[in-house]
């Protein structure tokens, strides 16, 4: 319980620190958001009127306190670019990023763990070399470049997959329940939307997964190799346990513990990688929203996105910590006990 | 052994499932639209902050406003003349103060209400009250008088020879909608962000810029009618990455790229016989501004030396001849351009002589040159200029910044860099923005006078020109102003910034606009031969 409380305090502290740093950094950038909002043609009087309206004429501390007051009311300010409340923009964009990240994580885990296990079981053989080579490529190549090449191959040359967007132009988006198109399509039994959403997510999610795949593969491989050499595995073999039982009941369960810890961190990396993938694939998520806000120096969304993403990162890591404790009872034992 | 087999099977199954998922999804690939009157336009931005024609003045937003709304007149940038739109005729009083417009009858707004003089009055009053965007254009306007239901009079405080262009820029929104959606005196600003009631040829179907899509359909009761070939539906799809835009055009998932195509892609696009690349020079000048108020660049000789050092021909060649040389500060698309000026040429010998006269016979100078981040059209000339200047022992440090940061930097006297790339479009069929806002001393510390240039004679000539009603005299004053600027060299005249668009060959009827290059003549455009 104390562990959870400590985690909650840490989450609030991180969110506050990130908001403070991003707020200050965004405000000290030498740019004039009032001029950009009013238009370059606007005269000084128009710009000043807007500056007062936006509260930019006040000292930075006053601006921050006002922003914090708004935050407590659930108001993250208004975007200069979209002219809408940032919370509304985020509510539109966040499900797209969550869906993409979950899909990428599923792909990375569904392929990474078996490939890592395969490499471990066939250590030093051809399959091991191939898996490790592909895994290293995922780390070595920049995600932006891989995304463009994948688009060229799978969209332009082969014509198998679309170049971007969440759903086909000729398909109506499913009724909004969660904002996750795949889930909403299933919940509303909308087969056309489901297939189109899957069709559109395969390429960006795979590209996003590719960058993180290497870590999962390598971690699974190393961890499984270590476990397979443990005494208790030898004992199990000596007692006549079957290979299937040894692998699934003894080796893999223990080998996956470090992998699960790492998944939390990977989600964070996936969220940051999503910025570039969303850009290339015109995926209307938080990354795409962040980039457009940065380019136009739209302060409120920049601060809000930084805070939300860091919150997601911290929350997921905390959940993983708790999950780790459940999987490995040793973690739950306090030193004093 | 069994474990290995099991793992292998698991791995193969997982991979096969992923591939199967991809292939299953492949079968659902959407078929291209069978309706040949739909056009998909690929855009990098879906505009900012909505569709209100008063607020939206930037080129990225204007392209969405133009098909929905009309002004009293329109401007034909090729014929260099105004044409009647919502006004069928107009007269201007002798003193240039009173503009009387006879309005067109039987014009309908998208909500079914009728257009009349009251609509004009309401919109001009609204523009002034909102006091954003195009409102600055109405500063010379004293009042609007409704003479009768189809006659309206605009009375100015002082004559403005180019006032007709204002009546093109002020678009008319349905007054019933403005009143119905006024919330706490906002004059329907909030509502008009995502709704539109104009008299334009197209009406709004879907406005979801954050979801990458904006859809217009033809307005059946449009005053010009729909005889002949026209488009039914226009879909704007936001695709931010230019490479992806290009792939989509090549695969016919888009019909038209109306943002700047990357110059390096043009040769490949031209080789594709299914595509047309439209290259033209709208009224846009690209300068390298030079701080003329202090430091070594305060020396006119030094600025002239750098102007001679600039590799004009090399830049033209590197861009495959797509850009026209900028001869003087004004582009040729403007009637006031002085054709007697000589095209600038690189002459390193002359540059060395001027450098010596300026007191720097051995060079030894270093300047910062700021360009817009990741803009190939600026990066290329910047690097070629850097190499040319090195031959004079002058070092150019290139830095890249975003445009909003550049604006603030150059507006500040203490922070403005030695040199900066500046692309300025005329914004209308007059040279005022380029000449006045870039070179008039009153524009120092504002948006565009990045040279911090001041010449009292030029100030007087420009101020007189803007108030001279006689066209011949006005033109002569503008030409004199151009000669003064060329002599003083407060900027290097890099090129007329080319506009590069690409479309499928089946998109017909497109006419490039010299003043507003992002504005498409959508009413005249049609699709012919798709799918053959």
Interface residues (C-beta under 8 A of the other chain):
Chain A: X29 X30 X31 X32 X33 X35 X36 X38 X39 X40 X41 X42 X43 X44 X46 X49 X50 X80 X81 X82 X83 X89 X92 X93 X107 X110 X111 X114 X115 X117 X118 X121 X122 X127 X148 X151 X152 X155 X156 X159 X160 X161 X162 X163 X164 X165 X166 X168 X169 X170 X171 X173 X192 X195 X196 X198 X199 X202 X206 X242 X243 X244 X246 X247 X279 X280 X281 X282 X284 X288 X289 X291 X292 X295 X296 X297
Chain B: X1 X2 X3 X4 X6 X7 X8 X10 X11 X13 X14 X15 X17 X18 X21 X22 X23 X24 X25 X26 X27 X28 X29 X30 X31 X33 X40 X45 X48 X49 X50 X55 X57 X58 X131 X132 X133 X134 X135 X136 X193 X209 X210 X211 X212 X213 X235 X237 X238 X239 X240 X241 X243 X244 X247 X248 X250 X251 X253 X402 X404 X405 X407 X408 X409 X411 X412 X415 X427 X446 X447
